[in-house]
């Protein structure tokens, strides 16, 4: 009887482990900046990309959209090297705010924001 119970539990665990991971839409966004940001982000393959993005007004928005698998690392960072200004970074997961960071810089300051996390597993 014990062998039957152990075999049943092992089969149950194996069936539970074979669930295919789901994919989620991740949107990286940067805004509220008024000059150039150096933006770094990680794609679904784990490759980090860096872009210099010029913002002409605080209404300008930079974004990148990807499909990430559950358990994948998501990462977004920016450096603002102007003499003063502001910046905001956001990570949206399936259209909902997941992580956010922002700051305003005083004259002669430089700022960095990093937001990151792991795509959560669905129930």
Residue frames as qw, qx, qy, qz and C-alpha x, y, z in Angstrom:
[[0.000, 0.884, 0.467, 0.000, 0.00, 0.00, 0.00],
 [0.314, -0.771, 0.102, 0.544, 2.87, 2.39, 0.82],
 [0.398, -0.086, 0.597, 0.691, 4.35, 1.80, -2.64],
 [0.173, 0.655, 0.655, 0.333, 1.02, 2.72, -4.23],
 [0.166, -0.931, -0.244, 0.217, 0.81, 5.96, -2.23],
 [0.394, -0.576, 0.332, 0.635, 4.41, 6.92, -3.03],
 [0.358, 0.179, 0.683, 0.611, 3.88, 6.16, -6.73],
 [0.068, 0.812, 0.562, 0.144, 0.66, 8.21, -6.75],
 [0.249, -0.889, -0.046, 0.382, 2.35, 11.20, -5.07],
 [0.428, -0.334, 0.498, 0.676, 5.33, 10.99, -7.46],
 [0.281, 0.444, 0.688, 0.500, 3.01, 10.95, -10.47],
 [0.067, -0.906, -0.412, 0.066, 1.05, 13.90, -9.04],
 [0.339, -0.741, 0.173, 0.553, 4.25, 15.91, -8.58],
 [0.402, -0.069, 0.627, 0.664, 5.45, 15.12, -12.10],
 [0.184, 0.678, 0.638, 0.316, 2.13, 16.15, -13.62],
 [0.178, -0.931, -0.218, 0.232, 2.27, 19.42, -11.67],
 [0.416, -0.581, 0.342, 0.610, 5.82, 20.11, -12.86],
 [0.432, 0.175, 0.667, 0.581, 4.99, 19.72, -16.54],
 [0.196, 0.865, 0.401, -0.227, 2.78, 22.80, -16.75],
 [0.539, 0.454, 0.210, 0.678, 3.92, 24.99, -19.62],
 [0.245, -0.416, -0.235, 0.844, 5.09, 28.43, -18.53],
 [0.267, 0.847, 0.460, 0.004, 2.88, 31.31, -19.55],
 [0.435, 0.214, 0.123, 0.866, 4.06, 34.43, -21.36],
 [0.113, -0.828, -0.410, 0.366, 3.35, 37.98, -20.21],
 [0.387, 0.754, 0.144, 0.511, 3.58, 41.33, -21.98],
 [0.522, -0.570, -0.144, 0.618, 6.24, 43.56, -20.43],
 [0.322, 0.841, 0.152, 0.408, 6.49, 47.22, -21.39],
 [0.545, -0.312, -0.155, 0.763, 9.53, 49.26, -20.39],
 [0.142, 0.881, 0.308, 0.331, 8.79, 53.02, -20.29],
 [0.450, -0.265, -0.176, 0.835, 10.75, 56.20, -19.60],
 [0.076, 0.793, 0.380, 0.471, 9.28, 59.69, -19.40],
 [0.363, -0.911, -0.165, 0.104, 9.35, 63.04, -17.52],
 [0.637, -0.283, 0.191, 0.691, 12.88, 63.72, -18.78],
 [0.270, 0.925, 0.107, -0.245, 13.87, 66.95, -20.53],
 [0.188, 0.761, -0.572, -0.240, 17.24, 66.02, -22.03],
 [0.649, 0.325, -0.673, -0.140, 19.23, 62.86, -22.78],
 [0.774, -0.402, 0.414, -0.261, 18.91, 59.61, -20.80],
 [0.288, 0.385, -0.869, -0.119, 21.17, 56.60, -21.13],
 [0.819, -0.123, 0.196, -0.525, 18.68, 53.72, -20.88],
 [0.146, 0.300, -0.941, -0.057, 19.64, 50.08, -20.32],
 [0.789, -0.040, 0.214, -0.574, 17.17, 47.20, -20.45],
 [0.272, -0.222, 0.932, 0.090, 17.18, 43.41, -20.62],
 [0.616, 0.153, -0.418, -0.649, 15.36, 41.53, -23.39],
 [0.915, -0.168, 0.108, -0.351, 13.71, 38.08, -23.05],
 [0.880, 0.284, -0.322, 0.202, 16.94, 36.34, -24.13],
 [0.712, -0.597, -0.085, 0.361, 18.83, 37.97, -21.23],
 [0.558, 0.280, 0.119, 0.772, 20.76, 40.40, -23.42],
 [0.178, -0.761, -0.274, 0.561, 21.23, 43.92, -22.01],
 [0.420, 0.604, 0.337, 0.588, 20.82, 46.78, -24.50],
 [0.270, -0.578, -0.201, 0.743, 21.85, 50.40, -23.99],
 [0.306, 0.674, 0.442, 0.506, 20.39, 53.39, -25.82],
 [0.164, -0.256, -0.174, 0.937, 20.96, 57.13, -25.58],
 [0.072, 0.674, 0.693, 0.246, 17.54, 58.72, -25.89],
 [0.107, 0.072, -0.057, 0.990, 17.02, 62.47, -26.33],
 [0.052, -0.697, -0.700, 0.147, 13.91, 63.90, -24.68],
 [0.173, 0.397, 0.179, 0.884, 12.77, 67.31, -25.92],
 [0.413, -0.451, 0.080, -0.787, 10.01, 67.78, -23.35],
 [0.289, -0.180, 0.815, -0.469, 8.68, 66.10, -20.24],
 [0.772, 0.250, 0.205, -0.548, 5.80, 64.79, -22.38],
 [0.538, 0.471, -0.663, -0.223, 8.10, 62.61, -24.53],
 [0.840, -0.258, 0.411, -0.242, 7.88, 58.86, -23.88],
 [0.313, 0.462, -0.812, -0.171, 10.30, 56.07, -24.74],
 [0.803, -0.149, 0.431, -0.385, 9.05, 52.47, -24.60],
 [0.279, 0.324, -0.873, -0.235, 9.94, 48.90, -25.58],
 [0.835, -0.095, 0.164, -0.516, 7.48, 45.96, -25.61],
 [0.221, 0.350, -0.909, -0.046, 8.41, 42.31, -25.10],
 [0.880, -0.235, -0.215, -0.352, 6.87, 38.93, -24.31],
 [0.009, 0.517, -0.785, 0.342, 8.57, 37.40, -21.26],
 [0.686, -0.167, -0.701, -0.096, 8.13, 33.91, -19.83],
 [0.668, -0.709, -0.023, -0.226, 7.19, 33.39, -16.19],
 [0.846, -0.408, 0.082, 0.333, 10.32, 33.40, -14.06],
 [0.607, 0.480, 0.065, 0.630, 12.32, 35.62, -16.45],
 [0.376, -0.500, -0.196, 0.755, 14.30, 38.56, -15.06],
 [0.262, 0.832, 0.326, 0.364, 13.14, 42.01, -16.15],
 [0.529, -0.451, -0.070, 0.716, 15.48, 44.99, -15.80],
 [0.281, 0.821, 0.248, 0.430, 15.34, 48.69, -16.69],
 [0.525, -0.558, -0.121, 0.632, 17.84, 51.38, -15.69],
 [0.383, 0.809, 0.167, 0.413, 18.64, 54.94, -16.74],
 [0.518, -0.356, -0.123, 0.768, 21.25, 57.58, -16.06],
 [0.155, 0.935, 0.265, 0.175, 20.44, 61.27, -16.29],
 [0.670, -0.165, -0.050, 0.722, 23.62, 63.32, -16.63],
 [0.130, 0.755, 0.216, 0.606, 22.20, 66.77, -17.29],
 [0.164, 0.293, -0.435, 0.835, 22.81, 69.58, -14.83],
 [0.347, 0.092, 0.599, -0.716, 19.27, 69.27, -13.49],
 [0.514, 0.036, -0.539, -0.666, 15.95, 67.70, -14.41],
 [0.690, -0.110, 0.525, -0.487, 13.74, 64.72, -13.76],
 [0.393, 0.210, -0.823, -0.354, 13.09, 61.19, -14.96],
 [0.731, -0.105, 0.460, -0.493, 10.66, 58.34, -14.40],
 [0.257, 0.229, -0.900, -0.267, 11.00, 54.66, -15.28],
 [0.741, -0.035, 0.347, -0.574, 8.14, 52.17, -15.28],
 [0.078, 0.107, -0.961, -0.242, 7.76, 48.47, -15.95],
 [0.698, 0.045, 0.097, -0.709, 4.23, 47.46, -16.92],
 [0.112, -0.092, 0.988, 0.046, 3.26, 43.79, -16.68],
 [0.049, 0.460, 0.860, 0.213, 0.20, 42.84, -18.75],
 [0.036, -0.669, -0.348, -0.656, -0.82, 46.51, -18.83],
 [0.558, -0.801, -0.205, -0.070, -0.57, 47.03, -15.05],
 [0.055, 0.831, -0.451, 0.320, 2.13, 48.92, -13.16],
 [0.918, -0.133, -0.330, 0.175, 4.66, 46.43, -11.78],
 [0.625, -0.381, -0.117, 0.671, 7.67, 48.60, -10.81],
 [0.225, 0.888, 0.163, 0.365, 8.33, 52.34, -10.92],
 [0.575, -0.450, -0.131, 0.671, 11.04, 54.77, -9.91],
 [0.290, 0.824, 0.196, 0.445, 11.47, 58.50, -10.39],
 [0.521, -0.501, -0.187, 0.665, 13.58, 61.38, -9.22],
 [0.230, 0.949, 0.089, 0.194, 14.20, 65.07, -9.68],
 [0.747, -0.018, -0.117, 0.654, 17.76, 66.33, -9.75],
 [0.183, -0.922, -0.056, 0.337, 19.17, 69.50, -8.34],
 [0.437, 0.852, -0.288, 0.024, 21.77, 71.50, -10.30],
 [0.156, 0.661, -0.727, 0.104, 25.09, 69.66, -10.68],
 [0.635, -0.176, 0.710, -0.249, 23.62, 66.28, -9.68],
 [0.431, 0.215, -0.752, -0.451, 23.49, 63.18, -11.85],
 [0.669, -0.131, 0.480, -0.553, 20.93, 60.49, -11.23],
 [0.281, 0.130, -0.915, -0.258, 20.39, 56.81, -11.80],
 [0.732, -0.069, 0.308, -0.604, 17.20, 54.82, -11.43],
 [0.236, 0.175, -0.936, -0.196, 17.02, 51.04, -11.62],
 [0.740, -0.037, 0.310, -0.596, 13.82, 48.99, -11.51],
 [0.369, 0.276, -0.864, -0.204, 13.88, 45.24, -11.86],
 [0.689, -0.141, 0.490, -0.515, 12.13, 42.04, -10.86],
 [0.121, -0.063, 0.968, 0.212, 11.03, 38.60, -11.96],
 [0.538, -0.097, -0.413, -0.729, 7.93, 37.86, -14.03],
 [0.486, -0.197, 0.679, -0.515, 5.66, 36.16, -11.47],
 [0.082, -0.072, -0.969, -0.222, 4.20, 32.71, -11.94],
 [0.560, -0.205, -0.182, -0.782, 0.43, 32.50, -12.41],
 [0.508, -0.149, 0.728, -0.437, -1.67, 30.28, -10.19]]
